[in-house]
Amino acid sequence: MFESRSAAVAASLGGGALTYAELRQRGASRRQIDEAIAAARLIRVRKGTYLSGGCPQPVLAAARDGGRLDCVSLLALLNVFVLHAGALHVQMDYGSTRIPARSPQLVRHWRATEAAEADLVAPLVEALAQACRCQPPRAAIATLDSAWHLGLVDEQDIAEVFRRLPRRFRVLRALLDRRAESGAESLMRLLLRSHGWTVDVQVSISGVGRVDLVVDGWLIIECDSEEFHSGWEAGRRDRRRDLAAAALGYVTLRPIAEDIMYHPERVISAVRAAVEHRALVAGAHKVAISDRKARLPSR
């Protein structure tokens, strides 16, 4: 299954590299090749190797380094969530020669691969396994959640990812949840559960709609990002949903994705304060009821 998915991914990113000999075999004359390069329809990445002019920049950069786009760099290009995608991650074949000097913004992963020699990107399952090694555990889970939710992999592929990883990673498998609609939601779910709260995912509430997370049955947490919650129309919709939820006794928190990813302590502090305040109010309410009963005349 994952071989066909990887082939589809590779095709969507511009196919494979072509050698000068292959271009000539396909009927291109030397003059036509030169004209295609001048018109940017063809890109010469290194001596004797050419790519389509429409090749995405990260794929082109990896090819110029003598490898294939890999790990978090490939996944980010496919809109899969990764926590950090700053440096370019490139899969390198053992024995590769004429490799350029490595820049600080480049991470090379030397390993055997099932990719064909001309492939421009690493197989998707290989890239996911490598991304698990290159990210903290929670981010790795969020990445796998994202790829699964997007339909880029299925359960069989997920099993293959873990087969390629050391045994210590297997504890992460039970923590995956393909229902998560964003990386921030996955990270938030994991944070909450690590603090002992009960978390339900993608809950449908009558009169409100589907919400990201519900904590302990009463606290709604919506993991807002600029992509889906920017603009006044989105703001109006969210506020009306919050009012409808409040009418049913729910409290709603809307931490932004940036804080969930980079300032989780702020988010957890807010959740803890909300939980403690509710417990305090509930305790005061019980005391008040008890006092009223104590003042009632006995019969």
Secondary structure, DSSP 8 states (H G I E B T S, - for coil): -HHHHHHHHHHHTT-B-EEHHHHHHTT--HHHHHHHHHTTSEEEEETTEEEETT--HHHHHHHHTTSEE-HHHHHHHTT---S---SEEEEE-TT--S-----TTEEEEE----S-TTBSB--HHHHHHHHHHHS-HHHHHHHHHHHHHTTSS-HHHHHHHHHTS-GGGGGGGGG--TT--SHHHHHHHHHHHHTT--EEEEEEETTTEEEEEEETTTEEE--B-HHHH-SHHHHHHHHHHHHHHHHTT-EEE--BHHHHHH-HHHHHHHHHHHHHHHHHHHHHHHHHHHHHHHHS---
